Amino acid sequence: MLCPCGTNIEYNKCCETIILNNIEAKSPEKLMRSRYSAYALQNSEYIFNTYSKASQKKQSLQEIDTWAKETQWVNLDVIDASEYKVTSEPTVTFEAIYKNNGSFYKMREKSSFIKEDKTWKYVDGSDLSFDELNSPKRNDVCLCSSGKKYKKCCGK
């Protein structure tokens, strides 16, 4: 199976090793991609654990779990990943397409990260936007960027 994060690499050679704690995310972008994959695969515990300590206090594992189960993540596009240093607060800007309650949405976020206990952690997102998309018709190109028709891909 290809990794949900959009790298066109097999999941077991991409985000799975990070999510299962076999290796640490080497950059904020890698952490963001692994968090997206965890959402797509409904791994709420990983998502919660990758928040910074301060951000974890504002989160609920139950709410993360509910959101992950209600949402089908379709496509991720990394727009920009800033340079990063241990002393900086780098950002990753991305767009993600997801389906929730029968409707498709595109979200755009500029995510902030910090190094905590020698590990990259997600702080929060800014410049958020959520736009409802027109649902694709059967013969439209699928929103997941596979190049297939919707009816032969995510519309099954």
C-alpha positions in Angstrom: 0.0 0.0 0.0 1.3 3.5 -0.9 1.7 5.8 2.0 -1.3 8.1 2.6 1.1 11.1 2.9 1.5 11.4 -0.9 5.1 10.5 -1.3 4.4 7.6 -3.7 6.5 5.4 -1.4 5.2 2.2 0.3 3.7 2.9 3.7 6.0 0.4 5.4 9.1 2.3 4.1 7.7 5.8 4.8 5.4 6.9 7.6 4.8 3.5 9.2 8.3 3.4 10.7 7.8 6.9 12.2 4.3 6.1 13.5 5.3 2.8 15.1 8.3 4.7 16.8 10.9 2.7 15.0 12.5 6.0 14.0 12.0 9.7 14.9 10.7 12.2 12.3 13.9 13.9 11.1 12.1 17.1 10.1 8.9 19.0 10.7 7.7 18.1 7.2 8.2 14.4 8.0 6.3 14.8 11.3 3.5 16.6 9.5 3.3 13.8 6.8 3.3 11.1 9.5 0.5 12.9 11.4 -1.6 13.1 8.2 -1.0 9.4 7.6 -2.0 8.7 11.2 -5.2 10.7 10.7 -5.9 8.7 7.5 -5.3 5.4 9.3 -7.1 6.5 12.5 -4.2 6.3 14.8 -5.4 8.8 17.4 -2.8 7.9 20.0 0.1 8.8 17.7 -1.6 12.1 16.7 -2.0 13.0 20.4 1.5 12.0 21.3 3.0 14.2 18.6 1.5 17.4 20.0 3.8 19.6 22.1 3.3 19.3 25.8 1.5 22.6 26.0 -0.7 21.7 23.0 -1.6 18.3 24.5 -3.3 20.2 27.4 -5.8 21.6 24.9 -6.5 18.3 23.2 -8.7 15.3 24.0 -7.7 11.9 22.8 -11.5 11.1 22.5 -12.1 14.1 20.2 -9.1 13.3 18.0 -10.4 9.7 17.8 -13.9 10.8 16.9 -12.6 13.2 14.2 -10.3 10.6 12.7 -13.1 8.0 12.5 -15.6 10.5 11.0 -13.2 11.7 8.3 -11.8 10.1 5.2 -8.6 11.8 4.2 -8.2 11.8 0.4 -5.1 13.9 -0.6 -2.2 15.8 0.9 -0.2 18.5 -0.9 2.7 20.1 0.9 2.9 23.7 -0.3 6.0 24.9 1.6 8.3 23.7 4.3 10.5 26.4 6.0 14.1 25.9 6.8 14.5 24.6 10.3 17.1 24.7 13.1 16.8 23.3 16.7 16.4 26.9 17.9 13.8 28.0 15.4 10.0 27.4 15.1 9.7 26.0 11.6 6.4 25.8 9.7 4.9 23.5 7.1 2.1 24.8 4.9 -0.1 22.2 3.3 -3.5 21.6 1.7 -5.5 18.4 2.5 -8.7 17.2 0.9 -11.0 15.2 3.1 -14.6 13.9 3.2 -16.8 14.4 6.2 -20.5 13.8 6.6 -20.8 13.1 2.8 -19.1 16.4 1.7 -15.6 17.1 0.5 -13.5 19.8 1.9 -10.1 21.4 1.3 -8.3 22.6 4.3 -5.2 24.8 4.2 -3.0 25.2 7.2 0.4 26.6 8.2 1.6 24.3 10.9 4.2 25.3 13.6 6.6 22.8 15.2 9.2 22.8 18.0 11.9 20.5 19.2 10.9 19.0 22.6 13.0 16.4 24.3 15.0 16.1 21.1 11.9 15.2 19.1 9.9 17.3 16.7 6.4 18.1 18.0 3.4 19.8 16.4 2.4 23.1 18.2 -0.6 24.4 16.3 -1.9 25.6 12.9 -2.5 29.2 11.6 -3.8 30.7 8.4 -6.5 28.0 8.5 -9.1 27.8 5.8 -11.8 25.2 5.1 -13.6 25.3 1.8 -16.4 22.9 0.8 -15.7 21.4 -2.6 -18.2 20.2 -5.2 -18.6 16.5 -4.9 -17.1 14.8 -8.0 -19.3 13.1 -10.4 -18.8 9.5 -11.4 -16.6 10.3 -14.4 -14.7 13.2 -12.9 -11.0 12.8 -12.1 -10.7 11.7 -8.5 -9.8 14.3 -5.9 -7.0 12.0 -4.5 -4.8 12.8 -7.5 -4.6 9.2 -8.7 -5.6 10.2 -12.2 -8.4 7.7 -12.1 -12.1 8.4 -12.6 -13.8 9.0 -9.2 -16.1 5.9 -9.7 -13.1 3.6 -10.1 -11.2 5.1 -7.2 -12.5 6.8 -4.0 -16.1 6.7 -5.2 -16.3 2.9 -4.9 
